[in-house]
Amino acid sequence: MTTRWASLRAGLEEFYAGPYRRTFARARREEDDLFRMVVLAEALGVPDPAAYYTVELMPALYEDFHAWHLRMGMDHSPLEHVGCC
């Protein structure tokens, strides 16, 4: 009986959320880009009053840094100490 409910739930989720999957992915990517911009603001030359707190998050953001700066339209890394290209 539980497999029937699980399959019904999966079917309804696909029916309602399926058409908006691309929109959800774009919104998530835009939020991630904004977060990355806020965390890297001090390194990019923008004064950031919360730089003391966001510096701990920088190592977690270096993983996707190359894809991010290409998506933002920067051909080369804007940071001198991050050579990804």
C-alpha positions, -999 to 999 in steps of 0.1 A, spaced: 0 0 0 28 24 8 44 19 -27 11 30 -42 11 62 -22 48 68 -30 42 64 -67 11 86 -66 31 113 -47 60 111 -72 36 113 -101 18 144 -86 52 160 -79 63 155 -114 30 168 -128 31 200 -107 68 208 -104 80 193 -137 72 223 -159 89 247 -135 121 227 -130 142 251 -152 128 281 -135 136 267 -101 172 259 -112 176 294 -126 164 310 -94 187 288 -73 217 297 -95 209 335 -92 206 332 -54 239 314 -53 256 340 -75 243 368 -53 256 350 -22 290 344 -38 292 381 -48 284 392 -12 310 368 2 337 378 -23 329 415 -22 359 425 -1 382 405 -24 368 422 -54 374 457 -41 339 465 -27 340 477 9 322 451 30 313 457 67 307 420 72 340 408 57 353 396 91 324 371 92 323 361 55 360 353 52 354 319 67 331 310 38 357 318 10 373 283 9 339 268 3 333 291 -27 366 284 -45 353 251 -59 329 268 -83 347 301 -87 357 294 -123 322 287 -135 309 317 -115 333 343 -130 326 330 -165 289 332 -159 293 368 -147 311 377 -180 347 379 -167 371 362 -190 398 359 -164 398 356 -126 392 390 -110 412 379 -79 450 379 -80 454 351 -55 429 327 -73 444 315 -106 418 293 -121 422 301 -158 
